[in-house]
């Protein structure tokens, strides 16, 4: 039987702070002789008093990779995140979309994000995904304005709900200049 070192999962403030995962830390989950990580968001002051065992001592997890990962999440809000093989045992990370099964959902997510505009999807540039009662996609894509054929790069955060229960656009914006 797995034991989790925190008995109360806190509410996530990431949406309010306009960052996703930047306030998150890995929690150690022990199941017999195996150790797993899970991500949960920063706790309220009251729940911080409950001790949560944070996994920083695993030899399987490269500490520098984890620091770089968190920096990428913070700076890009989840849109520009590399794949870190040394972090593959951690659950709940935002990772690049690489599988064809996930890639096939991206065009419909983009179209949903711009459906109330006159823009038309041109191509998906890249995407990352975070599991959450379905999949939270962070998609960078090109769309064309039919009135003047200009191309605009957008970023959309789209929640594709579990069991094909639909999708919800969290936000869609023109990509900030870098």
VOTI-994242 format. One record per residue: z, y, x of N, C-alpha, C in turn; residue number from 1. Coordinates in steps of 0.05 Angstrom, whole numbers. Example, Ala and Ser with C-alpha at 12.3 -4.5 7.8 and 13.67 -1.06 7.14 Angstrom:
BEGIN
<atom <156, -114, 264>, <156, -90, 246>, <156, -66, 264>, 1>,
<atom <142, -45, 257>, <143, -21, 273>, <157, 1, 258>, 2>,
REM end
This chain:
BEGIN
<atom <0, -24, 17>, <0, 0, 0>, <0, 25, 18>, 1>,
<atom <-16, 44, 11>, <-19, 69, 27>, <4, 88, 19>, 2>,
<atom <14, 102, 40>, <34, 122, 35>, <24, 149, 44>, 3>,
<atom <28, 169, 28>, <20, 196, 34>, <45, 212, 40>, 4>,
<atom <45, 227, 61>, <69, 241, 69>, <76, 265, 52>, 5>,
<atom <59, 273, 35>, <65, 295, 17>, <65, 285, -12>, 6>,
<atom <86, 290, -27>, <87, 279, -54>, <75, 298, -75>, 7>,
<atom <68, 322, -66>, <58, 342, -85>, <33, 355, -73>, 8>,
<atom <10, 351, -86>, <-14, 363, -75>, <-16, 392, -85>, 9>,
<atom <-17, 412, -67>, <-17, 440, -75>, <-43, 449, -87>, 10>,
<atom <-42, 471, -101>, <-67, 483, -112>, <-82, 496, -90>, 11>,
<atom <-108, 495, -91>, <-124, 506, -70>, <-130, 536, -75>, 12>,
<atom <-126, 552, -54>, <-131, 580, -56>, <-158, 587, -44>, 13>,
<atom <-174, 568, -36>, <-198, 573, -22>, <-218, 589, -38>, 14>,
<atom <-221, 584, -64>, <-240, 599, -80>, <-231, 628, -82>, 15>,
<atom <-206, 633, -86>, <-195, 660, -88>, <-201, 675, -62>, 16>,
<atom <-197, 662, -40>, <-200, 675, -14>, <-229, 675, -4>, 17>,
<atom <-248, 665, -20>, <-276, 664, -14>, <-283, 647, 11>, 18>,
<atom <-265, 628, 16>, <-270, 609, 38>, <-265, 582, 27>, 19>,
<atom <-281, 563, 36>, <-277, 536, 27>, <-270, 519, 51>, 20>,
<atom <-248, 507, 51>, <-238, 489, 72>, <-225, 504, 95>, 21>,
<atom <-228, 531, 97>, <-217, 545, 120>, <-187, 544, 120>, 22>,
<atom <-175, 540, 98>, <-145, 539, 97>, <-136, 510, 95>, 23>,
<atom <-153, 491, 101>, <-146, 463, 98>, <-137, 450, 124>, 24>,
<atom <-120, 431, 121>, <-109, 416, 143>, <-111, 386, 137>, 25>,
<atom <-114, 369, 158>, <-115, 340, 153>, <-87, 329, 148>, 26>,
<atom <-84, 311, 129>, <-59, 298, 124>, <-62, 269, 133>, 27>,
<atom <-41, 258, 144>, <-42, 230, 153>, <-35, 212, 129>, 28>,
<atom <-52, 192, 125>, <-47, 172, 105>, <-45, 146, 120>, 29>,
<atom <-23, 131, 117>, <-19, 106, 132>, <-22, 83, 112>, 30>,
<atom <-38, 64, 120>, <-43, 40, 104>, <-42, 16, 123>, 31>,
<atom <-19, 2, 123>, <-14, -20, 141>, <-17, -9, 170>, 32>,
<atom <-35, -20, 185>, <-38, -12, 213>, <-60, 9, 217>, 33>,
<atom <-73, 17, 196>, <-94, 37, 198>, <-84, 64, 190>, 34>,
<atom <-96, 85, 202>, <-90, 112, 196>, <-115, 126, 186>, 35>,
<atom <-113, 142, 166>, <-135, 157, 155>, <-126, 186, 152>, 36>,
<atom <-146, 204, 151>, <-139, 232, 146>, <-151, 240, 119>, 37>,
<atom <-138, 259, 106>, <-148, 271, 82>, <-143, 301, 84>, 38>,
<atom <-160, 317, 71>, <-157, 345, 73>, <-144, 356, 48>, 39>,
<atom <-125, 373, 51>, <-113, 387, 28>, <-110, 417, 36>, 40>,
<atom <-109, 434, 17>, <-109, 462, 23>, <-81, 473, 28>, 41>,
<atom <-81, 497, 40>, <-56, 510, 48>, <-37, 511, 24>, 42>,
<atom <-12, 506, 29>, <8, 504, 8>, <21, 531, 3>, 43>,
<atom <32, 533, -21>, <48, 557, -28>, <73, 557, -10>, 44>,
<atom <86, 580, -8>, <110, 582, 8>, <131, 561, -1>, 45>,
<atom <134, 557, -27>, <154, 538, -37>, <147, 510, -28>, 46>,
<atom <122, 502, -31>, <115, 474, -24>, <113, 470, 6>, 47>,
<atom <111, 492, 22>, <110, 489, 51>, <136, 478, 61>, 48>,
<atom <158, 482, 46>, <184, 472, 55>, <185, 442, 55>, 49>,
<atom <168, 429, 39>, <166, 400, 39>, <150, 393, 64>, 50>,
<atom <161, 376, 80>, <147, 370, 105>, <122, 353, 100>, 51>,
<atom <101, 362, 112>, <76, 347, 111>, <69, 339, 139>, 52>,
<atom <65, 313, 144>, <59, 303, 171>, <29, 309, 176>, 53>,
<atom <23, 327, 194>, <-4, 334, 200>, <-13, 317, 224>, 54>,
<atom <-37, 306, 222>, <-46, 288, 243>, <-61, 304, 264>, 55>,
<atom <-48, 308, 287>, <-61, 320, 309>, <-60, 302, 334>, 56>,
<atom <-47, 280, 332>, <-42, 264, 356>, <-60, 239, 357>, 57>,
<atom <-79, 236, 340>, <-96, 212, 340>, <-115, 213, 364>, 58>,
<atom <-118, 190, 377>, <-136, 189, 400>, <-165, 187, 390>, 59>,
<atom <-169, 180, 364>, <-196, 178, 353>, <-208, 205, 346>, 60>,
<atom <-192, 226, 344>, <-202, 252, 336>, <-201, 271, 360>, 61>,
<atom <-224, 281, 366>, <-227, 300, 388>, <-217, 327, 379>, 62>,
<atom <-196, 337, 391>, <-183, 362, 383>, <-202, 386, 385>, 63>,
<atom <-217, 387, 407>, <-236, 409, 410>, <-257, 409, 388>, 64>,
<atom <-268, 385, 382>, <-287, 383, 360>, <-275, 393, 334>, 65>,
<atom <-250, 386, 329>, <-237, 395, 304>, <-234, 425, 304>, 66>,
<atom <-227, 437, 326>, <-224, 466, 327>, <-251, 480, 322>, 67>,
<atom <-272, 469, 335>, <-299, 480, 331>, <-307, 476, 301>, 68>,
<atom <-302, 453, 290>, <-308, 448, 262>, <-295, 469, 244>, 69>,
<atom <-269, 474, 247>, <-254, 493, 231>, <-266, 521, 235>, 70>,
<atom <-273, 528, 259>, <-285, 554, 264>, <-312, 557, 249>, 71>,
<atom <-328, 536, 250>, <-354, 537, 235>, <-349, 540, 205>, 72>,
<atom <-330, 526, 195>, <-324, 528, 166>, <-316, 556, 159>, 73>,
<atom <-297, 567, 175>, <-287, 594, 170>, <-310, 615, 172>, 74>,
<atom <-326, 613, 193>, <-346, 634, 197>, <-370, 632, 178>, 75>,
<atom <-377, 608, 169>, <-401, 604, 153>, <-394, 599, 124>, 76>,
<atom <-369, 596, 117>, <-360, 589, 90>, <-372, 562, 81>, 77>,
<atom <-376, 545, 101>, <-386, 517, 95>, <-416, 513, 97>, 78>,
<atom <-431, 534, 101>, <-460, 532, 101>, <-472, 523, 128>, 79>,
<atom <-459, 529, 150>, <-470, 522, 176>, <-449, 505, 191>, 80>,
<atom <-450, 479, 186>, <-430, 461, 198>, <-445, 438, 211>, 81>,
<atom <-439, 432, 236>, <-451, 410, 251>, <-438, 384, 242>, 82>,
<atom <-451, 362, 251>, <-439, 335, 248>, <-423, 329, 273>, 83>,
<atom <-398, 321, 270>, <-381, 314, 293>, <-374, 285, 291>, 84>,
<atom <-388, 267, 306>, <-381, 238, 305>, <-352, 232, 310>, 85>,
<atom <-339, 248, 327>, <-311, 243, 334>, <-292, 248, 310>, 86>,
<atom <-302, 262, 289>, <-286, 267, 266>, <-293, 249, 242>, 87>,
<atom <-309, 229, 247>, <-320, 212, 225>, <-299, 197, 210>, 88>,
<atom <-275, 193, 221>, <-254, 178, 207>, <-238, 197, 188>, 89>,
<atom <-243, 222, 190>, <-229, 241, 173>, <-243, 243, 146>, 90>,
<atom <-227, 242, 125>, <-238, 244, 97>, <-237, 272, 88>, 91>,
<atom <-256, 280, 71>, <-255, 306, 59>, <-267, 329, 75>, 92>,
<atom <-282, 322, 95>, <-295, 343, 111>, <-321, 352, 98>, 93>,
<atom <-329, 376, 104>, <-355, 386, 96>, <-374, 378, 118>, 94>,
<atom <-395, 363, 111>, <-413, 351, 130>, <-442, 357, 123>, 95>,
<atom <-461, 356, 143>, <-489, 360, 137>, <-499, 339, 118>, 96>,
<atom <-518, 346, 101>, <-531, 327, 83>, <-553, 314, 99>, 97>,
<atom <-550, 288, 104>, <-569, 273, 120>, <-582, 251, 104>, 98>,
<atom <-569, 239, 85>, <-580, 216, 70>, <-600, 225, 50>, 99>,
<atom <-620, 208, 47>, <-641, 213, 27>, <-630, 213, -1>, 100>,
<atom <-610, 197, -6>, <-597, 196, -33>, <-586, 223, -40>, 101>,
<atom <-573, 236, -21>, <-562, 263, -27>, <-584, 284, -27>, 102>,
<atom <-603, 282, -9>, <-624, 302, -7>, <-640, 305, -32>, 103>,
<atom <-643, 283, -47>, <-659, 284, -72>, <-647, 302, -93>, 104>,
<atom <-621, 308, -91>, <-608, 325, -111>, <-610, 355, -104>, 105>,
<atom <-618, 361, -80>, <-618, 389, -71>, <-637, 407, -86>, 106>,
<atom <-662, 399, -91>, <-680, 417, -106>, <-669, 425, -134>, 107>,
<atom <-658, 406, -148>, <-648, 412, -175>, <-624, 431, -173>, 108>,
<atom <-607, 427, -152>, <-585, 446, -149>, <-595, 474, -143>, 109>,
<atom <-615, 477, -126>, <-626, 503, -120>, <-639, 516, -145>, 110>,
<atom <-654, 500, -160>, <-666, 511, -184>, <-645, 520, -204>, 111>,
<atom <-624, 505, -206>, <-602, 513, -224>, <-590, 540, -215>, 112>,
<atom <-588, 543, -188>, <-575, 567, -177>, <-592, 592, -183>, 113>,
<atom <-619, 589, -184>, <-636, 613, -188>, <-649, 614, -215>, 114>,
<atom <-641, 597, -233>, <-655, 595, -259>, <-654, 620, -276>, 115>,
<atom <-635, 638, -272>, <-634, 663, -287>, <-648, 686, -273>, 116>,
<atom <-663, 679, -253>, <-678, 700, -238>, <-708, 693, -241>, 117>,
<atom <-725, 710, -229>, <-753, 704, -229>, <-762, 690, -203>, 118>,
<atom <-743, 684, -186>, <-750, 669, -161>, <-757, 640, -167>, 119>,
<atom <-774, 629, -150>, <-782, 601, -151>, <-775, 588, -125>, 120>,
<atom <-764, 564, -126>, <-757, 550, -102>, <-781, 544, -85>, 121>,
<atom <-779, 550, -60>, <-801, 544, -41>, <-794, 520, -24>, 122>,
<atom <-770, 521, -10>, <-761, 498, 6>, <-732, 499, 11>, 123>,
<atom <-720, 475, 14>, <-692, 473, 23>, <-692, 474, 53>, 124>,
<atom <-676, 492, 64>, <-674, 495, 93>, <-654, 475, 104>, 125>,
<atom <-629, 476, 93>, <-608, 457, 102>, <-586, 457, 81>, 126>,
<atom <-569, 437, 83>, <-547, 435, 64>, <-524, 419, 77>, 127>,
<atom <-500, 426, 67>, <-476, 411, 74>, <-464, 402, 48>, 128>,
<atom <-445, 383, 49>, <-433, 372, 25>, <-404, 366, 30>, 129>,
<atom <-388, 369, 9>, <-360, 363, 10>, <-353, 348, -16>, 130>,
<atom <-341, 325, -13>, <-334, 309, -36>, <-312, 321, -53>, 131>,
<atom <-315, 322, -79>, <-294, 334, -97>, <-300, 328, -126>, 132>,
<atom <-292, 305, -136>, <-298, 297, -163>, <-328, 300, -168>, 133>,
<atom <-343, 291, -149>, <-372, 295, -149>, <-379, 305, -121>, 134>,
<atom <-397, 323, -119>, <-405, 334, -93>, <-408, 364, -95>, 135>,
<atom <-395, 378, -76>, <-398, 407, -73>, <-419, 412, -51>, 136>,
<atom <-442, 422, -60>, <-463, 427, -41>, <-463, 457, -32>, 137>,
<atom <-468, 461, -6>, <-471, 488, 5>, <-500, 488, 16>, 138>,
<atom <-518, 501, 1>, <-547, 498, 6>, <-559, 525, 15>, 139>,
<atom <-574, 524, 36>, <-590, 547, 45>, <-619, 540, 39>, 140>,
<atom <-632, 558, 24>, <-660, 552, 16>, <-677, 577, 14>, 141>,
<atom <-703, 573, 14>, <-722, 595, 11>, <-732, 595, -18>, 142>,
<atom <-735, 619, -29>, <-747, 622, -55>, <-767, 645, -54>, 143>,
<atom <-787, 644, -71>, <-808, 664, -71>, <-806, 680, -97>, 144>,
<atom <-809, 707, -93>, <-810, 725, -116>, <-839, 726, -125>, 145>,
<atom <-846, 715, -149>, <-874, 714, -158>, <-887, 742, -161>, 146>,
<atom <-872, 763, -165>, <-884, 789, -169>, <-897, 800, -144>, 147>,
<atom <-887, 794, -120>, <-899, 804, -96>, <-902, 782, -74>, 148>,
<atom <-896, 758, -81>, <-898, 735, -62>, <-880, 737, -38>, 149>,
<atom <-859, 754, -39>, <-841, 756, -17>, <-822, 732, -17>, 150>,
<atom <-814, 724, 7>, <-796, 701, 10>, <-768, 711, 17>, 151>,
<atom <-748, 700, 3>, <-720, 708, 7>, <-704, 682, 13>, 152>,
<atom <-685, 685, 31>, <-668, 662, 38>, <-642, 665, 22>, 153>,
<atom <-634, 645, 8>, <-610, 645, -9>, <-590, 624, 2>, 154>,
<atom <-565, 628, -6>, <-544, 608, -2>, <-532, 604, -29>, 155>,
<atom <-529, 578, -36>, <-517, 572, -62>, <-495, 550, -58>, 156>,
<atom <-474, 554, -72>, <-452, 534, -73>, <-454, 522, -101>, 157>,
<atom <-461, 496, -102>, <-465, 483, -127>, <-449, 457, -129>, 158>,
<atom <-434, 455, -150>, <-418, 431, -155>, <-434, 412, -173>, 159>,
<atom <-441, 389, -162>, <-454, 368, -178>, <-432, 349, -186>, 160>,
<atom <-427, 349, -212>, <-403, 334, -222>, <-407, 304, -221>, 161>,
<atom <-385, 290, -220>, <-385, 261, -218>, <-398, 249, -243>, 162>,
<atom <-410, 226, -239>, <-422, 210, -261>, <-444, 226, -276>, 163>,
<atom <-459, 242, -261>, <-481, 258, -273>, <-472, 274, -298>, 164>,
<atom <-449, 286, -296>, <-438, 302, -318>, <-448, 331, -316>, 165>,
<atom <-469, 336, -301>, <-480, 363, -299>, <-473, 376, -273>, 166>,
<atom <-480, 401, -271>, <-474, 416, -247>, <-465, 444, -254>, 167>,
<atom <-451, 456, -236>, <-440, 483, -240>, <-446, 499, -215>, 168>,
<atom <-458, 522, -218>, <-464, 540, -196>, <-439, 557, -191>, 169>,
<atom <-427, 554, -168>, <-403, 569, -161>, <-411, 598, -154>, 170>,
<atom <-433, 600, -138>, <-445, 625, -132>, <-472, 621, -119>, 171>,
<atom <-489, 641, -121>, <-515, 642, -107>, <-519, 670, -97>, 172>,
<atom <-526, 673, -72>, <-529, 699, -60>, <-551, 699, -39>, 173>,
<atom <-561, 722, -33>, <-580, 724, -10>, <-563, 718, 15>, 174>,
<atom <-575, 703, 33>, <-561, 696, 57>, <-553, 721, 73>, 175>,
<atom <-527, 723, 80>, <-519, 746, 96>, <-534, 747, 123>, 176>,
<atom <-539, 770, 133>, <-552, 772, 159>, <-533, 763, 180>, 177>,
<atom <-544, 751, 201>, <-528, 738, 221>, <-526, 755, 246>, 178>,
REM end
